[in-house]
Amino acid sequence: MTAAIRLSSDQKKVVAHRGSDLQVIACAGSGKTESMARRVAALVEEGVAPAAIVAFTFTEKAAAELKERIVRRVAERLGEEARDRLGPMFVGTIHGFCHRVLLEWVPRYGNHDVLDENRHVGFLSRHYHELKLGELTEGRGKAIGLFLRSADVVANELIAVEDLAGTPFGESYRAYLDALDRFRFLTFGRLISEAVAVLETDPVAQERVCGPLRHLLVDEYQDINPAQERLIRILARRPVELCVVGDDDQSIYQWRGS
């Protein structure tokens, strides 16, 4: 049974560390998910409010696994009734967290839909001529691919639209943003960049989002891009304790800014 898993001495240190930020370098299969789950369970047992804990994972599948383990470990420590108190805790992707921030603090995004990769390509194909993508390079498919990669860089690096002015891509990108807003669409990149903008410019939103937070855990930290890093820095200001887990040998997203 998973309840019988015994932690190594290093894993016990991850669970018990308090008082400062923590970096955990752990290869695949080393038990990092179990360590993170037990760390969260220990925090709850110590009296930390579930609403004061946020855990970021890279995928929804990883989030579901981590959340299931946290619930199980909390129930083992505090009893089955403790499961019902974990609702305010956020365990999920950075994109999911940012979406929640925008829904709560930017009313105009309340009726926006998030484009997945396939729908994003379809959107660009439909608006190909309006966005003048053909002026970027020859070939429809090649132009759409080039624009997608470039738009990802803009969002991931938090590049200001004004810095692109006077370039063919800059003109296409501004028209692209207008089209997204007109049809009430968000992209995964804009979820993060817009949430960062809200938290950096709206003191009330920052206080409401960051004020209750005391512990932030980030899995697969080696794949974090600059925009996500900016968000983490905003959330991890004192008195928040940050715990990041990753393995630089496992990084597969250098191409998009990690």
N, C-alpha and C positions, 0 to 999 in steps of 0.2 A: 504494500500500500504506500501511496505517496506520503502519508503522514509519518512513515517510518524513515524518511530520508534524513540522513545525518549530515550536518554541515561540516565542512573542513574548517580549520582554524582561520583561514583567510575569509571564508564566507561568514563566519561568526563576527569577524571584525566589521564587515560591511553592514551587517544587521545592527551591531551595537554602536557604531560610530555616531557621535553627536558633537555639536559645538562648532563645527566648521564644514566647509564644502568638502566633497569627497569625489575622487576620480577612481573608477574601477576599470582596469584593463582586463578583459576576460574573453577568451576565445570561445568559439562555438562549442556547445556541449559541456561547458564548464559549470553549469548550474546558476547562471546569472539571473534567470527568471525566478527561480526559487529563492535566491538571495534577496532580490528586490521585493518579492511577495512577503517574505518573513520580516524584512526591514519595515515595511508598511504596517504589518500586523503588530509588530513590536511598538511602533509609534502609537497606534490606536490603543494598545494595552496600557501605554504610559499616560494616556489621557489626551493625546493630540486629537482635536476634532477632525472628523473625516473631511469636512469642508476646507481644512487647512492643508490638505495633501493633494498634489497634482502629479500624475505620472504620465509621461509621454512615451508612446511606442511608435514604431515606424509604420506598422500596418494595423488594420482593424483586427486581423486574425491574431496578431501578437497581443493586442489590447484585450481581446476576449480571454486569451489564455492567462494573461497576468491578472486580470480582474477575478477570474474564477479561482486562481490560486490564493489571491489576497482574501477573498471571502472565506475560503476553506480554512486558511490559517487563523483568521480572526475568530471564526467559530470555534476552532480548537482551543484558542486561548481564553475566549470570553463567553463561550456558550452560543448556541444556535440563535438565540434572540438578538445577538449582536449584529447578525447579518442585516437586519432591517435598519440599522443606523448608518450604513455605509453609502446610502444614496447620494449625499452631497459630495462625495469624493469623485474627482474626475480621473478616469483612467482611459486614455484613448490617444488618437493621433493629434499632432499639432494642428493639422488642418481642421479637425473636428473642434478643437478648443477655440481656434480663431473664428470658425463659423458661429459658434455660440456667442463669442464676444460681439461680433457684428450684428447678430440678430437682436442682442440686448441693447446695444448702444448706438447703432446706426439704423434708424427706422426704415430708411429707404431700401435697405438690403433685406428687409423682411419678406419681400415677395420675389427675391432673386433665386434662381436655380444655379447649381454648380455644375459646370460642364466637365464630364469625364474626357479622357483623351480622344475617344472616337467622335463624340459629339463636338469637341473642340475643332477637330479637323473638318467635320461637316460644316460647322459655322464659318470657318475661313473659306471653304470652298464656295459656299453660297454667296459670300460677300467678297469674293476674289477681286472683282472689278472695282467695286466701291472702295476697297482698301488699297487699290493700285499695287497689288502684290506682284503683278507681272513686271513692274518696273524694278524689282529687286534682283531678279535673275531670270534666265530663260527656263521655260518648262513649268507648267502649273504645279505638278507634284513637288518639284524641287523648290519652287518659290514658297509653297505652303510650309514645307519642312524647314526651310531656312528661317521663315518668319516665326514659326513655333519655337525653334531653338533660341532665337534672338529674344523673343518675348519672355521666355523662361529666364534668360540671363538678366533682363531688366528687372523682373520681379524678384529673382533670387538675390540679386546684388543691391536691391533697393535703389536703382538708378532713377533719378528724377526725369520726368518727361521733358522738362525744359532743357535738360542736358542733351537731348536728342534733336533739338530744333535745327532746322536747316539741312537735314539729311533726308534722303528718300525713305529710309526706315522710320525716322522720327515722324514723318508725315503719315505714313501708314499706321504707325503705332497709335498716334493720337486719334485717327479715325477709327481704329480698332476699339479703343477704350470707349469712344462715343457709341459705337454699335453695340458693345456689350451692355452698356447702361440702357440703351434704348430698348433692347430686348430682354433686359433684366437677367443678365447672366453674370456669374462670377467664375473665375478659373481658380485652380488650386493655388497658383502663385499669388493671385490677387487676394485670396483669403488671408494670407499671412501679411502681405504688405499693407493692406488696409487695416488689419487689426493692429499692426505695429503703429501705424499712423494715429489711430484712435488712442492707444495707450500712451503715446508720446505727447499728444496735444490736448487731451481731455483729462484734467486732473481728477474730476469726479469719477470718470470711468476707471482711471488707473487705481484710485483708492478702493473702489468697489471690487475690482478684479484682483488687485494685488494685496489689499489690506488684510484679508483673512488668511492669506497664504503663508505657510511656515515651512513646508517641505516640498521641494520640486525634484522629481526623479526623471531622468531622461535616458532612455534606452537607445542603442545604436547611435551613440553620439558621434561616431566617426563619419556618419553620413549627413550630419547637419550642415545646411548651407548658410551663407551670411545673414539672410533675412530671418531664418529660424534662430540663429545665434543672437541676433538683436532682440528678438522676442524673449528668449531665455534670459538675457541680461536684464531686461526690464522686469521680468517676473522674479528673478533671483536676487534682487536687492535686499540688503539686510532689513529685517532679521531672518529672512528666508535662508534655509540651508539647502544647497544644491548638491545632488548626487548624480553624476553622469557615469554611464556604463557603456563601454565600447571596446573595439579592437581595431587599431589602425591597419592591421594586416587584412581586415575584412572589408575595407572601404571600397565600394563599387560605384560611387557617385561623384568622383572627382570632376567628371565632365560637366556636372551641373553646379559646381561651386562648393562642394563639401570640403 
